[in-house]
Amino acid sequence: MHDTARQQTLHTGPNQSRGCGSLTGRVLQIYPVDLESGLITFQDKPFVVGRDQTCDLTISERSASRRHARFDRTANGFSITDLGSTNGTWVNGLKITILQLTSGDRIRIGGRIFKYIATDQLEAHYHEAVYSMMTKDSLTQAWNKRYLLETLDRELKRRQRTKRDLSLMVLDLDFFKKVNDTYGHLIGDELLRQTSDRLRETLRDEDILARFGGEEFCIVLTETSQEEARVCAERCLKAISDKPFSTNSGEIGATISIGIGVAKSSETCDELIKQADDNLYLAKQNGRNCIHG
């Protein structure tokens, strides 16, 4: 639902709230991952999140304001309101002032990310979120390293049977440390999320995009030769460099460097990753914003 339409559904009158009976809202902390104590509940009373110890949920980090955001009961469920925070309250990647929540919304407050879960869909969404935390990087929504290694091992074994092409790209953002040092880690996180989004839009559905660690990503390209992998890599370079990233600190330009590895019949996961990673190092040495391999 469009944000404007969702904001028009907000009704907070006390009679309306009482008329709906008791209702429980829940958010699950998915970044950093917290399966044991990450499920947070709230009901009719306004629920405030922030750095101050008097908040209903305290986030002890400087990226959160003292009173950052508030969850409120509405006639249609729950809404979230930003309380004039320094770094903003974000829902599904968009900065909001007040918004009616729908089940599955991803909420960022400070450096933490939560998933809103409606009461009537608690079990399904909870198990979905747990599976996602086990297989996906919660910051970028790319697959995580564990999933990458399992997939790459499976594809290498399949290649040994079928003899079909298999390529791997390893890439990272150029001068990413400078972004963090200049703008702070929250802006760095924004850059990583948007990089993942742009890469995902560039790739085929069957390609596997995973965050390998830090600012480094891997892309598994099944049935793809070295020449075809280079064509894909060129598209990825352009997707990142052609347009600045829109962040909370303004527009920031970025580039990536890419190393390509090509599977051979005797290669293991570690050997294929090392081949691509060595080529990434050579791309960096050749001036960045380029491809090697």
C-alpha positions, 0 to 999 in steps of 0.5 A: 500500500502506498505510504500516503494511503496507509497514513490516511487509515490512521484513527487514534480516538479512544472510543475506536481503540476500546471498540476493537478490544485488546490487541497485541502488536509485535516486532522481531529484532532481525538485525543484529540477530536476536532469536532469544529476546528479540520478540517485543510486544506492545498493546493499547498503551503507547510504546516508546523506543529510544536511548533513554532508560525511561523508554519502553524499549531502550536502544543503548547506542548513539545512533538512536535518539533519546526518544526516537519513535513510538508505536500506537494502537489504532483502529486498524492495528498499530502505527509508528511515529518518529519523535523528531529523531536525529537519524530518522525512523525508516520503514521498508527503506523509506524515512517516515513521520507517521505510518500505519504498519502492515505485517512484514514491514521492516523498521529501522531505528538507529542501527537496529532493524525490526520486522513488524508481525501482526497478531493473526499472522504471528506463527507464520511470520515468526517462522519465516523471519527465523528462516530468513535470519538463518539464510539471509543477511539481515542488513542487505537481504542478500543471502548470507555466507552460510547459504552461499557456501552450501549453494556453491558446493552443491553447484560445483558437484552438479557441474562435475556431473553435467560439465556445464559452466559455472562462474563466481564474481566477488566484488566490493565497494571501493573506498568504503572505509572512507564512507564510514569515516566521513559519514558514519556507519549508518550511512555506510549501512544505507550504501550496502543496502542500496548496493544489494538492491541495485545488484539484485535488480541487475541479475537473473532470478537464478543468480545467487547474490550473497553478502560475504562479509563487510562490504564484500559480496559474491554472485554465483552464476550458474551455466555462465561462461567466463565471457558471459560473466564479464558481460554481467560484471559490466552491467553490475559496474554500471548499475553502481557507478551510473547514479549516485546513492540517495542517503540521509546525508545527501547523494553519495557516488560509489563504485565497485571492483569485481574479480571473476572465478571460473569453475574447473572440474577439480575445484572446491568452494575454497579454491573457486572463491580464492580464484575470484578473490585474487582477481578482485585484488588485481582489479583493485591494483588496476585502479578500481571500478573495473573487472579482472578475470 
